[in-house]
Amino acid sequence: MNEPLRSMQGKATFRGHPLHLMTISFPIAFWSGTIATDLAAKVTHDPFWFRMSVVLIAMGTITGLAASIFGTIDYYTIVMTPRARRMARLHAVGSLCTLVIFPLALLLRLSDHASLPGIVWTAIGAVALFLAGYWGSELVMKHGIGIPNAGMTTSGAENRSTT
């Protein structure tokens, strides 16, 4: 006999809404924007866009640190299946990589906003961001992580709506 559903939501919430899911859009937007501003700088030859990239990297790093705190709380407070836990580990490692790569790019670009090594690290960070985001979306879409009452019954069978 199956027992009632357990929540697949962690403890980092505000009025029932998952804080990690609420805050993660900011670093994604800021860091993704650096690709657009770097391209704009190359096309227009206007150094303003390289300066804007530095601002976006800094803002992404600050907001990424906040989102990572909530993600870490969720990682340790959500009961997950072994498959979901493995995916959460990949997401965490990918996210940690972005929190190392983008600050490195920022340091390389502080004195020379158009620094080629800084731009290369920014692009590498964008790849890490894409992978971490993919693994994070897998957690939500396939495993119901962060969604109240999308958990499993104690029999272990996933209980998700198909509508």
C-alpha positions as CSV (number, residue, x, y, z in Angstrom):
1,M,0.0,0.0,0.0
2,N,1.3,3.4,-0.9
3,E,1.6,6.2,1.6
4,P,0.9,9.9,0.8
5,L,3.2,11.8,-1.4
6,R,6.3,13.4,0.1
7,S,7.3,16.8,-1.1
8,M,10.2,17.1,-3.5
9,Q,10.8,20.7,-2.3
10,G,13.7,21.7,-0.1
11,K,13.7,23.9,3.0
12,A,14.9,27.0,1.2
13,T,11.5,28.5,0.4
14,F,9.6,31.7,0.7
15,R,5.8,31.3,1.3
16,G,6.1,27.8,-0.3
17,H,8.1,29.0,-3.4
18,P,11.6,27.5,-3.9
19,L,14.2,30.2,-3.5
20,H,16.7,28.5,-5.7
21,L,14.3,28.4,-8.7
22,M,13.4,32.0,-8.0
23,T,16.9,33.4,-7.9
24,I,18.7,31.3,-10.5
25,S,17.3,33.3,-13.4
26,F,19.5,36.3,-12.4
27,P,23.0,34.8,-12.8
28,I,21.8,32.9,-15.9
29,A,20.6,36.2,-17.5
30,F,23.7,38.2,-16.4
31,W,26.3,35.6,-17.5
32,S,24.4,34.8,-20.8
33,G,24.3,38.5,-21.5
34,T,28.1,38.6,-21.6
35,I,28.1,36.6,-24.8
36,A,25.8,39.2,-26.4
37,T,27.8,42.2,-25.1
38,D,31.2,40.7,-26.2
39,L,29.7,40.1,-29.7
40,A,28.3,43.6,-29.7
41,A,31.8,45.0,-28.8
42,K,33.4,43.0,-31.7
43,V,30.8,44.1,-34.2
44,T,30.5,47.8,-33.2
45,H,34.1,48.3,-32.0
46,D,32.6,50.2,-29.1
47,P,34.5,49.5,-25.8
48,F,31.4,50.2,-23.8
49,W,30.2,46.7,-24.6
50,F,33.4,45.1,-23.1
51,R,32.9,47.2,-20.0
52,M,29.3,46.1,-19.8
53,S,30.5,42.4,-20.0
54,V,32.6,43.0,-16.9
55,V,29.6,44.5,-15.1
56,L,27.4,41.5,-16.1
57,I,30.0,39.0,-15.0
58,A,30.2,40.7,-11.6
59,M,26.5,40.8,-11.2
60,G,26.2,37.2,-12.3
61,T,28.8,36.2,-9.7
62,I,27.0,38.0,-6.9
63,T,23.6,36.6,-7.7
64,G,25.1,33.2,-8.5
65,L,26.5,33.0,-5.0
66,A,23.1,33.8,-3.5
67,A,21.4,31.2,-5.7
68,S,24.0,28.6,-4.8
69,I,23.3,29.0,-1.1
70,F,19.6,28.1,-1.7
71,G,20.6,25.3,-4.1
72,T,22.9,23.8,-1.4
73,I,20.2,23.9,1.2
74,D,17.9,22.1,-1.3
75,Y,20.5,19.5,-2.1
76,Y,20.8,18.5,1.5
77,T,17.1,18.8,2.4
78,I,15.3,17.1,-0.5
79,V,14.8,13.4,-0.4
80,M,15.7,12.2,-3.9
81,T,15.8,9.0,-5.8
82,P,19.4,7.8,-6.6
83,R,19.0,8.9,-10.2
84,A,17.8,12.4,-9.1
85,R,20.7,12.6,-6.6
86,R,23.2,11.8,-9.4
87,M,21.7,14.5,-11.6
88,A,21.7,16.9,-8.6
89,R,25.4,16.2,-8.1
90,L,26.2,16.9,-11.8
91,H,24.2,20.1,-11.5
92,A,26.0,21.1,-8.4
93,V,29.5,20.5,-9.9
94,G,28.5,22.3,-13.1
95,S,27.2,25.3,-11.0
96,L,30.4,25.3,-8.9
97,C,32.4,25.4,-12.1
98,T,30.5,28.5,-13.2
99,L,31.2,30.1,-9.8
100,V,34.9,29.6,-10.4
101,I,35.2,30.3,-14.1
102,F,33.3,33.6,-14.2
103,P,35.1,35.2,-11.3
104,L,38.4,34.1,-13.0
105,A,37.2,35.8,-16.2
106,L,36.3,38.9,-14.2
107,L,39.7,39.1,-12.7
108,L,41.3,38.8,-16.1
109,R,39.1,41.5,-17.5
110,L,39.2,44.1,-14.7
111,S,42.3,45.9,-16.0
112,D,41.7,45.1,-19.7
113,H,38.0,44.6,-20.4
114,A,38.8,43.2,-23.9
115,S,41.4,40.7,-22.6
116,L,41.5,37.7,-24.9
117,P,42.1,35.2,-22.1
118,G,39.2,36.8,-20.2
119,I,36.9,36.6,-23.2
120,V,37.9,32.9,-23.7
121,W,37.2,32.1,-20.0
122,T,33.9,33.9,-20.3
123,A,33.0,31.6,-23.3
124,I,34.1,28.5,-21.3
125,G,31.9,29.8,-18.4
126,A,29.0,30.0,-20.8
127,V,29.4,26.4,-21.8
128,A,29.6,25.4,-18.1
129,L,26.5,27.5,-17.5
130,F,24.6,25.8,-20.3
131,L,25.5,22.3,-18.9
132,A,24.6,23.2,-15.3
133,G,21.3,24.7,-16.5
134,Y,20.5,21.6,-18.5
135,W,21.1,19.3,-15.5
136,G,19.1,21.7,-13.3
137,S,16.2,21.6,-15.7
138,E,16.4,17.8,-15.8
139,L,15.9,17.9,-12.0
140,V,12.8,19.9,-12.3
141,M,11.2,18.5,-15.5
142,K,12.1,14.8,-15.1
143,H,12.4,14.3,-11.4
144,G,10.0,16.9,-10.0
145,I,12.6,18.5,-7.8
146,G,11.5,21.9,-6.4
147,I,7.9,21.1,-7.0
148,P,5.6,20.5,-4.0
149,N,3.9,17.1,-3.8
150,A,5.7,15.8,-6.9
151,G,7.5,13.2,-4.8
152,M,7.4,9.5,-4.7
153,T,5.2,7.2,-2.8
154,T,7.0,5.0,-0.3
155,S,6.7,2.1,-2.7
156,G,9.3,4.0,-4.7
157,A,7.2,4.5,-7.8
158,E,7.4,8.0,-9.3
159,N,4.0,9.6,-9.1
160,R,3.9,12.4,-11.6
161,S,0.9,13.7,-13.5
162,T,0.9,13.3,-17.3
163,T,-1.5,16.1,-18.0
